[in-house]
Amino acid sequence: YYINLCLFTLAVIMVFIAEVILFKFQIIQLHKDSADIEMATPLAQDSGKSEGLDVIEALGPDDFVHGFVTTKDQAQIHFYLYGPNRPVKVALVMGLTASHTHWDEQIEFFFRHPSHQYSVLCFDNRGTGKSSRTRGPYTIHGMAQDLAQCMDEAGWAQGVHLVGISMGGMLAQELALMTPTRFASVSLLATLAGDGNMLHKLPSLSVCTAILESNLPHLSDEKRMSKSISGWVTPDYLKKHSAELIQKNLKREKLAGGKCSPDVAKWQTEAIMKFNSVGRLHKLEEAKLPVLIVVGKEDKMICPAHSHLILEKIPSARLVEYDGVGHGLFEQSRDKLQQDLVAFFSVAETSVISVSASPAPLDTTSLISASPSPAPAN
């Protein structure tokens, strides 16, 4: 009885904290003006250098393009394409409130890969970066349609390796379910499928507290960012790299055009809470689409059990867990993740080519650098 009472009390506290966070998103918006809901201003003609990332220097006109697509509701979604004429297509989808600038190190890795074979497409999700800050509500399906339109504009109709992290992983699931034939593989990083229970989607109590504190007024940018990043890396990693992480992410935020609007954060959060793909993931299994699932064992933002649930629904997928890593595995396990993705893309390319001759499930055991974990017992 007392255990059940404690669990119920904890659930009530977490719901209360979530409601407070959403309330804060609504009332705390410094210097808000009407520009928050206006269309993003299109960029000037491409100067040959990335305006979203300074890690790639002096790109030539054949190396980098960017532009906008206009959606049915007149939103403008900004996309970037690096190495447009290369054969292996990689689409990177970022998570909650983050623009494409958080992929900077992955973009640099793929663009500068010695093979010179990777073409990288990335996006500013609706409401972030230079994309339109349109009024909500938002949905995962609607934001996925935004990204599908960007892929259409880029001419990416097939053979795409889709990579999404956190909310971006939810968008990746939705994109793959919409048009599985567009993709050569799907990599789902630190994400969830949703099961209709909002309580299961809440972060840990410590992360909820950090999110709430990061949105308090009158904090310096450094303190605000410190609170924010504490939710997606482990305490030991943060202790060792705090100054570097704060400055790096403040720079990303500046390059993206500033902090995400609290209204957009609220609308994206609501979209996550309503998302549910559990009953549809079997379609990816039926489509024989290669799927890689990656999660940090110390993820406090999205419980690793969600990755096991995705594996349960897509048995042919490969689950890789990183020891001692939190939610921001693209940061904390950057090199390992990048090598694992390259290995998975290579095997997936072979699988797609030989699928008619060899219908056996994809086997990446020998190519994934991290030690894989067995599927949980049913």
PyMOL commands that set and color helices and strands:
alter all, ss='L'
color gray80, all
select helices_A, chain A and resi 2-27+34-37+100-111+140-154+167-178+180-182+198-201+205-214+221-229+235-255+262-274+282-286+305-313+329-332+334-354
alter helices_A, ss='H'
color red, helices_A
select strands_A, chain A and resi 64-70+76-82+88-93+118-123+160-165+183-189+291-296+318-322
alter strands_A, ss='S'
color yellow, strands_A
deselect
rebuild
show_as cartoon
